[in-house]
């Protein structure tokens, strides 16, 4: 299991004329490239989208990459409305409970092991 946030690059504060700024351009590039490199090495993705009223822009972007790279993305939504076109199109499977999502992934990997 990987957690990209655990090893993500950090922003470096810079002081210009007494004002602290953050050099965001290289920072954001580094974060996205880091996260995508980690995703590229994954066999599957488990995504938590349970927080109400959150857009999950980054998660949806990662889900699209996973879809394009044929990496299964299993999502648990809690009480969030699953009727979102981009979510339904790109997610491999969606569940209301985390335990159901994890069980689905366990079955997925068990099928892969027995197929090999």
C-alpha positions as CSV (number, residue, x, y, z in Angstrom):
1,X,0.0,0.0,0.0
2,X,1.2,3.5,-0.8
3,X,0.2,6.9,0.6
4,X,1.5,9.6,-1.7
5,X,1.0,12.3,0.9
6,X,3.4,10.6,3.3
7,X,6.3,11.3,0.9
8,X,5.1,14.3,-1.1
9,X,7.5,17.2,-1.8
10,X,7.0,20.3,0.5
11,X,6.8,23.9,-0.5
12,X,9.8,26.1,0.3
13,X,9.1,29.6,1.6
14,X,11.0,32.4,-0.1
15,X,11.3,35.9,1.2
16,X,11.2,38.7,-1.4
17,X,11.4,42.3,-0.2
18,X,10.3,41.2,3.3
19,X,7.2,39.3,2.1
20,X,7.1,35.6,2.5
21,X,5.9,33.9,-0.7
22,X,5.6,30.3,-1.8
23,X,7.2,29.2,-5.1
24,X,4.1,27.3,-6.2
25,X,4.8,26.6,-9.8
26,X,7.6,24.1,-9.3
27,X,6.0,22.9,-6.1
28,X,2.7,21.9,-7.7
29,X,4.5,20.3,-10.6
30,X,6.6,18.2,-8.2
31,X,3.6,17.1,-6.2
32,X,1.6,16.0,-9.2
33,X,4.5,14.2,-10.8
34,X,5.3,12.5,-7.5
35,X,1.7,11.4,-7.0
36,X,1.4,10.1,-10.6
37,X,4.7,8.2,-10.4
38,X,3.4,6.5,-7.3
39,X,0.0,5.7,-8.9
40,X,1.8,4.3,-12.0
41,X,3.3,1.6,-9.9
42,X,0.0,0.6,-8.2
43,X,-2.0,-2.5,-9.0
44,X,-5.3,-0.9,-7.8
45,X,-6.6,2.3,-6.2
46,X,-8.9,2.6,-3.2
47,X,-10.5,6.0,-3.0
48,X,-12.3,7.6,-0.1
49,X,-14.8,10.2,-1.3
50,X,-17.0,10.3,1.8
51,X,-16.8,14.0,2.8
52,X,-20.0,15.9,1.9
53,X,-19.7,18.9,-0.4
54,X,-16.1,18.3,-1.3
55,X,-15.3,18.4,-5.0
56,X,-12.4,15.9,-4.9
57,X,-10.7,17.5,-8.0
58,X,-7.4,15.8,-7.3
59,X,-9.0,12.4,-6.7
60,X,-11.0,12.6,-9.9
61,X,-7.9,13.5,-11.8
62,X,-6.0,10.6,-10.3
63,X,-9.0,8.3,-11.1
64,X,-8.8,9.4,-14.8
65,X,-5.1,8.6,-15.0
66,X,-5.8,5.2,-13.3
67,X,-8.6,4.5,-15.9
68,X,-6.3,5.4,-18.8
69,X,-3.5,3.2,-17.4
70,X,-6.0,0.3,-16.7
71,X,-5.5,0.5,-12.9
72,X,-8.8,-0.4,-11.2
73,X,-10.1,2.3,-9.0
74,X,-12.6,1.3,-6.3
75,X,-14.4,4.1,-4.5
76,X,-16.3,4.3,-1.3
77,X,-18.7,7.1,-1.0
78,X,-20.5,6.9,2.3
79,X,-23.7,8.9,1.8
80,X,-22.4,10.9,-1.2
81,X,-24.6,10.8,-4.3
82,X,-22.9,8.4,-6.8
83,X,-24.8,9.8,-9.8
84,X,-21.9,11.9,-11.1
85,X,-21.1,11.1,-14.8
86,X,-17.3,11.4,-14.6
87,X,-17.2,9.3,-11.4
88,X,-19.5,6.6,-12.8
89,X,-17.6,6.4,-16.1
90,X,-14.1,6.1,-14.6
91,X,-14.6,4.2,-11.4
92,X,-14.2,0.4,-11.6
93,X,-16.7,0.0,-8.7
94,X,-18.4,2.2,-6.1
95,X,-19.6,1.3,-2.6
96,X,-21.2,3.1,0.3
97,X,-19.0,1.4,2.9
98,X,-15.2,1.0,3.0
99,X,-15.5,-2.6,4.1
100,X,-17.4,-3.4,0.9
101,X,-14.8,-1.6,-1.3
102,X,-11.9,-3.5,0.4
103,X,-13.8,-6.8,0.0
104,X,-14.2,-6.1,-3.7
105,X,-10.5,-5.4,-4.1
106,X,-9.7,-8.6,-2.1
107,X,-11.8,-10.6,-4.6
108,X,-10.2,-8.8,-7.5
109,X,-6.7,-9.7,-6.4
110,X,-7.8,-13.3,-5.5
111,X,-9.1,-13.7,-9.1
112,X,-5.8,-12.4,-10.5
113,X,-3.8,-14.8,-8.3
114,X,-5.7,-17.8,-9.3
115,X,-5.6,-16.8,-13.0
116,X,-1.8,-16.7,-13.0
